[in-house]
């Protein structure tokens, strides 16, 4: 009988011992593991919160965070390495004065390089790789004769589109157009003619524009995805690999088809000293930045002018009078409110010191939210969010570095002179020929995005032949 009586007692004692061991060993271990994982979980949740905040508020979220996180200061941190900068001295320091110490570091910049190539203007992280790209393209964007040729082509393609619209409004007097698509078609056709010597068909334009617009979105969004979840996002975007393949095929076709009297053919000559890889990346960069930026900027300009009767009337009168100054001011204001280079980042390659501010540690990512900088109440005290071309009638310019739609310094957009020359006269032609009536009162910009196209449906407009 004794064994049968003692067995349960022994079993019960063993159970108690096991529970005690579990409490003394396993439970503390679990606590230790959770304690170690907590900072990572907290960091991930914080990244999610910041990303959700920007998705809700758009690029103006930088101004809101300036009040929440920065307590109104002109610099504040998001995470350990990201320093958001509104301070004009720091911006001038890193973009212009000591640009050699700041590269385009960060995940978004590296992934952009994977898409557009590491040796082009957009993809080159370091200044040593970036300078040759500028040298390759500068002769075709700075010379007066080339700028004049570009303007002539823009106006020719613009007139071609106006003729198309005239045929649509014959009899009906009014019709609907998507200005986002039509302006992109104008500038892509100009890009292919101006740089490659190729006549771009509508079907080919639609193919190329579709590739570029989707890859622009991908290259920007990765900068806002928490690092731990980036592989998941890349997995979800399985279309990217096929888009890159399609882009590479188009680049190969362009290089093969380029006309003998085109700048592209000059770059292919051995005397130009351009390697095959650099040539490929240069063409890719032109596809990404040589058309969509100008088209989107003018799309926002037409929309902002047309949505308010006072500006629409002023535009029609200015077109009739040949008042190009009005349209130059419109372009400046559109680039202030909707700059295509909306956010840029720079990474400190070495420890640095900014006079009047202090040290910047190696590895720090300086985030310069240009679109929020352009709406900063300190630099634009009168209705900073409102579209008002007349603010540029004042002879006093805004503070230096508070208006940088083409960025500044060695990496300044090489298309600035081309846009400033061709944008206003094309805008004057459009408003001199048609009246525009937006179908969407306040289209939101697609953001985050490498450039700033409208989010939904493009710039859908009802157009009628000009009444003046």
N, C-alpha and C positions, 0 to 999 in steps of 0.2 A: 504494500500500500504506500510505503514511503516514496518510492519513485514517482508514482502517479500523483502524489500530493505536491512534490517539490518541482515537478516540471513546469507548471504554470508560474510558480514563484520565480523560477530561474528565467523563464521567458519574459515575465513582467520586468524583472530587474534588467535584463538585456535591453528591453525597449526603452527603459528610462535612461540607461547609459547612452543609447544611440541618440535619443532626443537631446540629451545634455551635450553630446559631442557636436550635434548639428547646431545647437544654439551658440556654443562656444567657438566653433570653427567656421561653419558654412555661413551663418548669418553675418558675422563681421566681414567675411570675405565679400559677400554680396554688397554690404554697405560700402566697403572699400572700392569695389568696382563701380558702383553707382556714383560715388564721390568723384572718381576719376573721369567718368563719362559726362558728368554734369556740365563742365565748361564747354565741351563739344556740343552737347545738346542745346545749351544756352546760346552758343554762338550761331548754331544752325537756325534756331528759332528767331534770333535777332536778325539774321540775314533775310529770313522769310518776311519778317515784319517790315524791314526797309524796302524790300522788293515790292511788297504789297502796297506800301505807302506811295512809292513812285508810280505804280500802275494806276493808283487812284488819282493822284494829283498831277501826274505828268512832270515835265521838267521844272515847272514852278515849285515842285516839292522841295527843291534846293533852297528857295527863299523861306519856305515854311520851316524847314529843318534848321535854317540859320537862326530862327527865333527860338526853336525848341531845344536844339542841342548846343548851338553856339551862343545862346543868350545875346543875340544881336551882334556878335563879333564878326569880323570879316574873314576868319578862318575857323573851322571846326572839324573834328574828326568823326569819321564813320568807320568803326572798327579800329584795328591796331595800326594799319598802314595808310589808309586813305585820308588825305587831308584836303577837304573842300576849300577852295580859295576864291574869295571875292576881293582880296587885297590887291590893288593894282600894282604896287611895288613888287610883290612876289610874282605876279603874272609876268610883268616886264622882265624880271630877273631870270625866270626859268625859260621863257619863250624866246627872249632876245639876247639879254646880256650874257648869260652863261648857258646858252642852249646846248653847248657841247657836253655839259654835265647831266643832261636830262634826255633820256630816250623814251620811246613809246612803249614802255614796259607794261606788264599786266596781262591777264589772261585774254581779255578781249582783243588787245593789240596783237598778241601772238596768234590767236585764232584767225584774226583778219589777215595776217600774213600768210597763213596756211591757204586761205581762199584766193587772195589776190597776188600772192607771190612775195618772197622776202626781199626782193631787190627793187621794188617799185616805190613810188612816192608814198602810197598809203601803207604798204606792208613793211617797209624798212623800219626796223626798231631803232637802229643806231644811226647817228649822224654820218658815220663813214660810209654806210650803205645808201643813205638818203641823198647825199650831195650829188653823186653821179647821175641819179635819176633826174634831178633838177637840171643838171648840165645838158642832159640829153634833150629835154623838152624846152628849155628856156629860149633857144633861138626861134622857136615857132610860136611862142606866146608873148614875147617881149618886143620883137621888131615891129616897127610902125607899119611896114608893108604887109606883114602877116596879119596884124590886128585888123587892118583895113579889109583884107581878103575875108577874114572871118566875119566881119560885120556885113559885108556884101552877101555872103552865103546865108547868114541868118535872115536877112531881109528877103532874099530870094525864096527861101523855104517858107518864110512867114507869108509871103504873097501867094505862094502855092496853096497854103492851107486856107487863106482867106478866099481864094477862088473856089475852093471846095465848099466852104461854108456858104458862099454866095449861091452856088448851085443848089444847095439844100434849102435855102430860104426863098428861092424863086417861086412865086405863086403863093406859098404858104406864109411868107413874110416872117415866120419865126420857126425855130427848130431847137432841139436839145442837143448839146454837145458835151463831151467830157473833156474839159480843158486840161486836166492832168495827163490824159493820154495824148491829146493833140500836141501839146507843148513838148512832151517827151519825144514824140515823133519828129518834130521840127529839129530839136537839138541833137538827136541821134543821127538824123540824116546829115546834119552839118558836120558832126564829128567824123562820120565815115568819109564824107567828101573832103573835109579840111585836112585830116591827118592821114587817111588811108587811100584816098583817091577812089573810093568805091561808092557806087550808087546803091543806096539801101532800099530794098523793097519793103512794102508794108508787112508782108508775111514774115520776113526776116527780122524786121524791127520788133514785131510782137513777140517773136521767139527770144530775141536777145534781151529785150526789156523785162520779160517775165523771169528770165534767169537772174538778172542783176537785182531786181526788186526783192526777190526771195532771199538771195544771199546777203543783201544789205541788212535785212531784218535779222537773219541768223547771226551775222558778225557783231551786231550791236547787243542782241538779247543775251548772248553768253556772258557779257560783262555784268549782268544783273542776276545771274543764276548762282546760288550758293555753291562754293567750290566743291563741296562734298556731293552735290547733286548734279554737277556738270555732266558726268558720264551718262546719267539718266536722261538729261535733256538732249544730249547728242544722239542717244539711242532713239529717242522719240523723233528726232529730225533725220530719219533715214533717207529722206529725199536729198539731203545735202550732197552726199557722195555722187549721185547721178547729176545733180546740178553742176558740180565742179567739173565732171567729165564733159558735160555739154558746153560749159564755158571754155574749157581747154580746146575743144574741137572748133569752136567759133574763133578763138585766138589763132589757131593754126590756119584756118581758112583765110582770115584777114591777112596774115603774114604772107601767105601764098598768093593772094589776089591783089595785094597792094600795087597801085599804079606806079609806073616808073617816074612820074613827075611829082610824087607825093612825098611828104616828110618821112613817111614810113620807109619808103625805098631808100632815102638818104641814110636812115639809121641802119639799114641792112648792108650798106657798103662797108668793106673792111676798113676803109680810112676813118670811119666814124668811131671805131674802137669799142663798139657795143657788142657784148657777148650775146649768144643766142638766148641764154637765160634772162639776161637783162632786157632784151628786146621783147621777149614773151611777157615778162612782168610789167613792162611799160605799157604794152597794149592792154593788158588786163586792167591796169590802173586807169587808163583813159576810158575804158568802158564803164568803170565804176564812178568816176568823178568828172568825166568830160561832158555829160549831158544831163543827168538827172538833177544835179545841183542847180543849174541855170533854169531848167524847166520848172522845178518845184518853186524856186524863188519867184519866178514870174507868175506862176499859178496863184501863189498867195497874194501877190501884188494885185492881180486882176480881181481876185475874190474880195480883198479888203476894200478896194476902191468901189466895187460894184454894190456891196451890201449896204452902203450908206449913200443916200441921194445926194448929199452935199459933195462927196468926193466923185461920184459918178458924173455929176454935172460939170464939175471942175475939170475932170479928165476929158470929157467931150469937147469943152471949150478950148482946153490947152492943145488938144490934137488939131482942132480946126485952125488955131493960131500958130501952130508949129512951135509951141512953147516946150522945148525939150527939157528945160530946167525943172518943170513940174514933175516930169516922169523920172528924172534923175533922183529927185527927192522921194518919189514913190518907191523906187528901187531901194534907196537907202533905208527907208522906213520898213519896208518888207523884210529886208535883211536884218534889221534890228529886232523886229517882233518874231520872225521865224528864220533865224540863221540856220543854214544847212549844216554847217559844222557846229552842231548844237552843244556838244560836250566833248572836250579833249582831255586827255590824261598825259602826264609826264612822270617818269620815275627817276629819282635821284640815283645816279650811278656811283657817286661818292658823297661822303658827308659834305654839307655845304652850309654857308652862313649868308643870310639875307640882311643887309643893314636896315635897322629900324624894326626888324621882326625877330631875328634870332636864328638858331641852328635848324637845319633840316637834315634828318638822319638819312644815311644811305639806305636805299630800298623804299623810302617813302613814295607813295603814289599821290601826286598832286592832281586833284580833280578840278578842272576849270569849267564850270557850267555856263558856257557862253550865253545860252538863251536866257538864263536867269540873271546873269550879269547885265544883259541888255535891258532888263526890266527892274533893275535895282533902284529903289526910290531915292537913294543918295545921289546916283549919277543921272537919273531922269526923274526929277521931282514932280513934273507935271504929267499926271496920268500915265505912269510908266507902262501900263498894260494896254493902253489904247493905241490904235493906229492913227497917226497924225503926221502926214508928210510935211505939214507946215513947220514942225519943230526944227526942220533943217534949213528954214529960211534965216534963222538966227546965225549970224556970222561967227558966234562963239561955238567952237566944236565941243563935244562932250569931253570929259577928262581923258587923257591919254590912256589907252588900253581898256577903256570901258566900252569901246565899240570895236569889236574884232571879228566880224562875220566871216572873214577869210583867214582867221587866226593871225599870227604875227611871227616875225623872225625868219630863220632859215627855212622853216616848214610852212611858211605862208602859202596859201593856195596859188598855184601858178596861173589859174584861170581868172584871177581878179581883174586884170586889165581887159581881158576879152569880154567878160560879163559887163563891166562898167561901160564899155564902148558899144556893145550890141544890144544890151538889155533895154535901155530907155527908148531908142528909136523903134524897136519891135513893139514895145508896149504902146507907143504913140500910134503906130500903124493899127494895132488891134482896136484901140478905143476910137480911132478916127473912122473905122469901118463898121463897127458893130456896137450896139448897146448890150450889156451883159446883165442877166438877172439870176443870181444864185438860187438854186433849188434847195440848198441847205444853208440855214442862217449862220451856223457856227460849226463848220467842220473841225474836228480835232486833229492835230497832227499825229501821225503814227509814231509812237514813241514807247520804248526805246527803239531807235532805228539809226542807222549810220547817217542818213539824211532825214529831212522832214517832209515827206509826202503827206497828203491828207489820209486820215485813217480809213474812212468807209466811202466807197463809191467814187472817189476822186472829186474834182471840182466840176460838178454837174451844173450846167448853165443853160438857160434859155437865151438864145441870141436873136436879135433883130437888127436889120440894117440901121446904121446910125441915123438918128433923127436930126442931126445938125449938118 
